[in-house]
Amino acid sequence: MTAAEFARWYAQTGGLRGPILFTSFEQYKPFTQILSAVEETYRSVLEQNNIQWLALSDEDRLNLTLQIFQQIPPLWIWDNVEPVNGFPAGADSAWSLSEQRELRTFLQIVTAQSKTKFLLTSRRDEREWLGDIPKRVTLPPMPMQERVRLTRALADKQGKRIADVKDWLPLLRFTQGNPLTITVMVGQALRDGISSQAQIEAYLNKLHNGETAFDDEASEGRSKSLGASLSYGFEQAFSADERKVLALLHFFQGFVDVDVLQIMLATLL
């Protein structure tokens, strides 16, 4: 959403000569499918020149793309590129090493030979497979003033009123300025009728203790559902056997008997 709004602002303020392309890498896409965004966006240009995109070879499509970008350079947003090299670190990637090199080479050639701009979004710096990208921008946490504004907007959307915003500050600090976290946690608190300082403190204690305090719709995907985002990270970070061990350790989150733990480890070894 931030990348899309930036692109809209960039176009409105005269920063772009060409169109805006958007490609998500959340799911695997072969390079030919990624390049299809060019055909979709520049279809009128292709038709004016009687070019049949589907009839071209892969090499011809690449050459044609470069020619078009040299004349009408776009801003191309590559969203969520972290799965390309495996996310989290060490996880298998659906893209082979040759496909990763192909993507990197494409970026290098296009940016070197045209004025095309790429905006890549990721939860890490991606140096491992992209090398030294000229410009990296780290998004800071949402300022507290904007967290408060978002909280009020969420309340207005539900037809509710924030009586004393100071009561909500501990919860807003807990979110660490993540807009998705604020939307889910504050939204759930409002739906549950939480409003007083005591109720907010109790809700926050549940969050600190790891209890299920929110119930968003996971089917909405990681971009809208905190539950889906957490589930994705949890499933990708641990194997099935490791998740079983973590499920067992959950029962010992408050305390642990060191002697018992040593016996368990000795048994495993």
N, C-alpha and C positions, 0 to 999 in steps of 0.2 A: 504493500500500500504506500509506503514511504517512497519507494523507487518510482512508482507510477505517478504520485503527486509531484515529485521532483521533475519528472519528464514533462508533465503537463505545464508546470511553471516555466521550465526551460524553453519550451516551445512558445508559450505566450509572451515571453520576454525577448524573443528574437534570437535565441541561442542556437536554433536549429534551422537548417535549410531544407532538410528532408523529413520523412515520417518517423514514427516511433514503432519499433518492433519489440515484442515481448515474448520470451521463451522461458518456461519453467523447467528446471532440471530435477524436480522432486521425483519424477518417474523417469525410467530409462527411455532415451530417445536416440536412435542411430543418427549419424551425421546427416544423412539424406533427409530425414524427417525434420531435423533442426533447420536445414537449409530451405525447407518448404515454406518457411515464414517469408522468405524473399519473394517467392512466387505469389503468395497470398497478398502481400503488401504492394508489390509493384505489378500487379496483374494488368492494369491499364497500360503501363509502359510496354509490357510484353505484347499485348494485343495490338497496340499501335504499330509495332514493328513486326507483326505477324510471326512471333516466336512461340513455338509450342514447347513449353517448359518440360512436360513429361516425355517428350520425344528426345530430349537432350541426354547425352552421357553425363556421368558424374563430373568428369573433368570439364566438360563444356559448361555445366551449371556453375561450377566454381569460377571459371573465367568470366562468364556472363555476370555473375554476382559482383565480381570485382569491377567490371566495366560500369555496371549500374551505380555502384557505390561511389565510384570516382566522379560520376555526374550528379548524383542525388544522394549525398551521404546521410545516412540515418543515425538515430540514437537507438542502439539495440540493447535492451535489458535482458541479461541472463540471470534469472532469479534462482536462488537456492542451488548454487553450483557445488556445494560441498559433497553431495553424493558421488560426483564424478570421480573423485580420488578416494572414495570410501569414507563414510561418516558413521560413527566417530572414528578417529585415527585407528588404523589397524583393521577396520572392517572391510570385507570384500566389496569391490565396486562392480556394478553391472557393466561399466565401461571397461573394455580391455585397455592394456597399456598403449597399444597402437591407436585406439580410438581417442585416448586422452592426448596423445601426441598430435593427432589430427586436429583436434579442437584447439590446442595451443598454437599449432602452426597457422591455422586459419586466422586466429586473433592477431598473430604477429604480422602476417602478410597484409591483411586488410587494413590494419591501423598504420602500417608503414607506407602503403601505396594509395591510401585515400584519406579523406578527412572524417571517416566514419568514427563514431564514438561508441564505446561499449561501457555499460554499467553492470558490473557483476555484484550480486549480493551473496553473502555467505556468513556463517557464524564463526569463521576462522580466516586467517590471512591467505591461505591457498598457495603459499610459496612453494610447497613441495612439488606441485605439478605445473604451476604457472610461472615459477621463478619470480624475478623482481618486477612486479607490475609498477609502472611509473607513479601512480597515485593511489593511495589507500586512505579511506576515510572510516574511522571508527566511530560508530554512533554512540554518544554518551547516554546515560540514563535520562529518562524524561524528567525535566525539572519539577520540583515539588509544586510550583504554581500551576503547571500544566496538568499534573496528576490531580490536583484539586478540581480544575476545570473539567477534566474527563469524568471525575466522580460525580460532579453536579449534572453533567450531561446525561450520564447513565441514570441518575435519579429522575431527571425530567422525563426521560424516555419511558420510565415505568410509572410516571404520574406521581412520584414521591418527592419529598422535600428534605434537603439536608439541613437540620436544625442548627447544629454547631459543627463546623468543619474540623475544628480542633480535635474532636473525638475520633475522627477518621485518620488523623495523621500517623498513628502507630501502624495501622494497616497499610497505608500508602508507603511508609518507609519499608515495610516488610516486602513489598512487591519489587523493590530495588529499581523502580522506574521502568519496568517492562510493561508496555501498553496492553499486551495480551493478558498478562497476569492481572493487571488492574481491572480490565474488562470482565474477566471471569470471576475473580474473587469479590470485587465490589458488587458486581451484578448479582452474584449468589447471595451475598449478605442482604442486599436490598429485597430480593425475592423472599428471603426468609423473615423479612420484617425487622431486621436488626437495625437499630438506630441509636440506642443509648450508649454511653461510654462503657458501662458494665457489659452489655451485650457484645460490643465490638471487642472488648478484652477477652471475653470467653471464646469468641469466634477465632481470635488470633491465637489463643492458647491451643485450640484444636489444630490449627495449621502448624504451630511449632511442634506439636506432638505427633504430627504425621497422620492425623485422623482425616477421614474423608469429609471435607467441609464444603465441597462444591460438587455440582453435578451438571456439567455442561454436556452438550451433544457431540460425542466423539465422531459421529458420522459427518460432521461439518468439515472435518479435515484439520491439519495442523495449523493452518493459517487463522482459523477461527476458534478452535477448541484447544484449551490448555491441556485437557485430559488426553486428547489425541496426540498432541505434541510431546507430552511426557511419556506416553505409551510408546511412541515411535522411538524416542531416545533410549528408553529402557530396553526395548526389544532389540535395537541395533547394537547396544553397548555390551549385552551379556548373552551368552549362549543359553540353551534350554537348561543344561545342567547347572550353570551358574545361577540362573533365576530360581531354581529349586533350592539352592543353598541360601540365597538371599531371603526366600520366603520363610525358611526355617529360622534364620537369624532375626527376622522381624519380631519373633516372640521374645527375643532377648535384648530388645532395643533399650530397655531401661536399666538393665543390670547384666552382669556376666560373672560366672564363677570361673576364676582363672584355672583352677585345677581341672574342672570339667572340660574347659576349652582345650587344655593340654592333652587330655585323654582323647578327645575327639580328633585332634590333629594327629596324634600318634597312631590312631586307628586308621586314619586316611592314608598316612604315609606307609 
